[in-house]
Amino acid sequence: MKRVTERRTYSYLGPAGTFTEAALDQVAEAWGQERRPVLNVGEALADVLEGRSYAAMIAIENSIEGGVSTTQDALATLPGLRIIGEYLVKVNFVLVAAPGTKLEDVTSIAAHPVAYAQCHGWLGEHLPRHSHVPAASNVASAIGVLDGTLPAQAAIAPPGIAEHYDVDVLASEIGDNISAVTRFVLVTRTAIPPMPTGADKTSLIVELPNDRPGALLEMLEQFSTRGINLSLIESRPIGDELGRYRFVLDADGHVQDERMADALLGIRRFSPRVVFLGSYPRADRQIVHYPDRYADEVFVEARDWLRDLLSGAPEE
């Protein structure tokens, strides 16, 4: 692993103790470097584009709620960004309050909307008559309860919250799905993609050329006919008129793979706008498998065959 000698700053959704910071903890190159807590994804990416930070850690997908729309839309519309890595964080929650508060005292709960949605079952069973007070982050919910800026008696927060703040934990593991995971990506300014590892992922945002029957199928065929699996397909409205969408895609493989490069050329010919977000190592480090007929040497041999045809070389 390359040793980082210059001082670097990494932006993340703060304050300290968030799941985003837990994802940043997984980045070896960021250990001992400066950390800059921010309030939202837009601020984190602006830090990168304007040079305040080397990179930003942002949430892009949750196994329960799906894609993070604010992140997807920002990456689609802000040029000059590149994903260089992804990280998975297991997500569960605790209910916390100021010291001395009892569960029966709670009538209002502060929570980030995504966290709140993942705790509906527990809340419905144990606090069926509560009201929800939205918070900017999972840690900001607890801070707001403690300092009185949020009108709530308790907060949904990350399990490690008690390590940073003086709170009582009223209940643990209140998430409805104990297997919930959030996927984070590390984003920097446009750079050469990391070298292929064999366990890589390529992220793209693709717009369809027009609204007609078969347009989506034609886009997907650019990958299927080259043996490339898509692990994420999500649509987001472009916003210029009703019925126009862009597609957020994660494809198994690296842009330096012959089959992926060939697919991207096909997508580029097909789509009026393609945003290449990056090729980077998969968080799970699972090797990407594909049929032998899509191996790099097969694509190279086919190009050599065509070159020989054009040059008039005799067939062997």
BELJO-V477307 format. One line per field, one symbol per residue. ss: DSSP state (H for helix, E for strand, C for the rest). phi: phi as a letter, one per 40 degrees, with the letter a starting at -180 (. if undefined). psi: psi as a letter, one per 30 degrees, with the letter a starting at -180 (. if undefined). Layout:
# BELJO-V477307
ss: ???
phi: ???
psi: ???
This chain:
# BELJO-V477307
ss: CCCCCCCCEEEEECCCCCHHHHHHCCCHHHCCCEEEEECCHHHHHHHHHCCCCCEEEEEEEECCCEECHHHHHHHHHCCCEEEEEEEEEECCEEEEECCCCCHHHCCEEEECHHHHHCCHHHHHHHCCCCEEEECCCHHHHHHHHHHCCCCCCEEEEEHHHHHCCCCEEEECCCCCCCCCEEEEEEEEECCCCCCCCCCEEEEEEEECCCCCCCHHHHHHHHHHCCCCCEEEEEEEECCCCCCCEEEEEEEECCCCCHHHHHHHHHHHHHCCCEEEEEEEECCCCCCCCCCHHHCHHHHHHHHHHHHHHHHCCCCC
phi: .cccbccbbbcacbcdhccccccccccdcccgccbbcbcacdccccdcccgcbcabcbcbabcbcgcccccdccccbbcgbacbababbcbabbbbacdgcbdcccbbbcacdcccccbdcccccbbcbcbbbcbcaccdcccccccgcbcacaacacdccccbbcbcccabfcccbcccbbcbbcbbcdacddccbgbbbbbbbbbccacadgcccccccdcccbgbcbcabbbbcchcacgbbbbcbbbchbcccdccccccccccccccabbccibaccccfcccbacdcbcdccccccccccccdccgcccc
psi: kkkjelklkkkljaakfleeeeeeffjeffkglkkjklfleeeeeeeeeggflelkkkkfkkfefakjeeeeeefffjlglkkfllkkkkklllkllkkfkleffkfkkkkkeeeefggeeeeeefifgllkjklflfefeeeeeefgfkilflkkllfgeffflilkjfklhfkfjfgkkkklkkkalklkkllkffilkkklkkkkeljlkfeeeeeeffeefggkkjfkjkkkkefflkgkllkkkkkjlkffkeeeeeeeeeeefekfkkjjflklkkefgkkklllffglefeeeeeeeeeeeeffgkkk.
